[in-house]
């Protein structure tokens, strides 16, 4: 079943997550299709920039907790994106919600354009799990440390307006116009030397990537600590059963 569509607009590849009935929650099929689309973006020399969107109503609600997100891909890792090495810029065009893994997908992009009513959240702790796709170490990069901790520890959403004021969102636009705004940014990038852009992005990622290695190690340790916890199983069960969880603290 089709979960992801692509559209070429000149040298820009628009990648659209398309599972609105599940708020674009990522299952195994979407992971595979996102991976394929991002392979296309990176491997085709005629493509100089990518835009990732979920459409005018939502970006992505994160992992499909009922069915799982599928296995990590060889080039992209989880969701086909969070561990991907890229030389081609990728812009997140966010309208609606970017929650959990959906926000971690945003953090894996290079720039963010968002509609005014868009919201970002990391609700994992409310499910008894942790954000294991980069948010533990990527959230404090564009955000002040205290704001990052607030997102990670409360699970409460942050508005696009506040995210813009704090530096997470680069361009704030009217609702429903995130894709249009991202395409303007993409065309600005495409007006530059693709070789210079690629070398610049690779250099920046080498610096960030050095810190990423430690971040992934720390994340793996945190994931292992919580893997068999009673709270993890209770949190997911409560979410699926639409009830308040009964935490036991272990």
N, C-alpha and C positions, 0 to 999 in steps of 0.2 A: 504494500500500500504506500502511496506517495505521501511522504511527510515533509519533504523539502523541495522547493522549486528554485530554479535559477533563471536569470534574465540578463542578457548582455546589453549594456547601454554604452556603446562605444567601447572604451577601454576599461569600463567599470563592470564588475560582475555583482549583480544584486542577488543575494542568497536569502530566501524567505522560508522561515519555519512555518509550516502550514498544517496544524492540527488543532484548530480552534475549539473543537468539542472537548478537548482536554487541556485547554489553555496553553497549548504548545508544550505540554510536558514531554520530556524526552524519554523515549523507550529505545529498544535496541535498533529498530528500523530507522528512527530519526538519527541516532548516533552514526550509523553507517552512511546515511545519506548526507549528513553534514560533513562527514569525513571526505566523501567523494567530491562534494562541491568545493571544499577548501583545497583538496588536491588539485582540482581544475584551476582554481585561482592561482595557486602557487606554481603550477607547472606550465601554464600557457603564457608565453612571452608577450602575447598581445594584450594580456590583462594587467593593468597597472595599479588597480585598487579594487577593494571589495567592500560591499556594504551588507551587513547582516541585520535582518529585521524579522519581526514576527507579524507585521501588518499594523494597521491603524488602531487596533483595539487592544493588543497585548504583545509583549515580547516573548516571555517564556516563564512558566511556573516552576521550572526546575525538573528534577527527576520524577518520572512516573513511578510513584511508590508502590503501586499495585503490581506493576510488571517489571520494574527495574530499568536501568538506563542502557543495559547491554555491556559487553566487554569493552575495555579501552581499545582504541585502534592503534596500529603500529606507529603512525605518524602523528596522530593528534592526541592520544590519550583519551581520558573520559570525555564524552560528548563529541569526540573527534576534533577537539580544539584546545583544551586547557594546557596541554604540554607541547603544542605544535610549535616548531621552529619556522618562522616566516621571514621572507624578505619583501613580501607584498603587503602594503598597509591594509588594515581591516577596520572599518568603522561600524560601531554598533548604533543602529537607529531604533530608539526605544520609545514606544508608546505603550501606555498601560503598565502592566506589572512585569518586573524582572526579579523574581523571587528565587531564593535558594541557588540551585545550580544555574538558573537563568541569570542571576546576578554574577555568578562566577564566570559564565560565558561572556558577559559584558566586560568583566575585569580582564579577560584574556584578549580583548580587542585593544586597538591602539588609541582610539578616540571614541567619544560618546556624544551623540546628539539625542536629545530627549524632549518629548512634549511636556508641557507644564504640569499636567496631571499624572505623569508617569511616577511610579513608585519602585523603590529598590528595597529588598529585604533579605536577611539571612535567618530564616525561622528554624534552622536545624535544631537548636537547643530545645525548642518547644516540642520537638518530636523525639527527644532523647538521643539525638545523633549529633555529629559535628559537620561543619562545612569542610569537605575533604577534597575539593577540586580547585584549590588555590586561594580561597578567600582568607584563610588564616594569615597568610603573609602578603597577599596583594591588596587587601582592603586598606591597610595602613599606608599604602603608597600615595594614592591620590587624596586620602582623607587624613585629617589630624588623628593622632593615636586615640584620643579620648572618644572621638566620633566613631572610629572604627570599632573600638571596644563596645560602644553602646549598641551598634548594629549586631555585633557577634554575640553579645551576652544577653540582650533583651529580646532579640528576634523581631523587634518592631520595625515597621517600614520607615524609610527616609524619603521625603518628597523630592521630586526632581528640582524644585526651586532651591531647597536647601543643599542638595547635592551639587548644584551649579555654584552656589555661593561658596561652598567648601572646596571646589575644584575637581570633583569627580566628573561632572558633566561639563563638556567643553562648550557646547552650543545648546541653548535653551530656546525652543520654538513653540509655536502654538500646537495644541493637541491635534493629532492626525497628520502633522507636517514633519515628523522626524525623518522619514525616508527622503522627502524633498530636501530637507536641510542637510542630510548626510550626503546626498548626491552633489550638492553645491560644494561641499568640502572635498568630495572625491574628485571633482573636476579641477579644483585648485591643485590638488596633488598631481593629477595627470598632466597639468601644464608644466610640470617640472621634469627634469631628467630622471627617467625610471631607474637608471643605474645609480645615480647619486642618491635617490630616495631609498633604494634597496640597501646600499652600503650604509647609509645613515641609520636605517632601522635595524640592520644587523648589528651595528656597533652598539646602539642603545640596548638591544636585547642581550648582547654579550655581557654587559654590565649587570643588567637585571637578572640575567640567567645564572650568574654566579651566586646571587642571593637565592634564586629559585631552588637550586639544588639543596641547600640547607632547609629551605622552606618545605620542600617535598618530604625530606627526611623527618622533620618535626611533625608534619601532618600524618605521615605513616605511623609514627609512634602514638599519636593521639587517636588515630583510627583503631589501632590494635588495642589500646586501652579500653575502648568503648565497645569493641566488636561483640562481646558476649555479655554485655551488661543487661541487667533486668530492665533498666530504664529505657534502653534502646528498643527492646521488643515491645514494651508497654507503650512507648511514644508512637511508634509506627502503627500499632494496633489501634490505639485511641484515635489517631488521625483517620484511619480507614473506616473505623466504626462511628466517626463523627461524635465523639464524646470527650470529656475532660480526662486527661491521663491521671493515673494514681501512682505518683513517683515514689520509689523506695530509696533512692539515693545511692544506688550501686549498679 
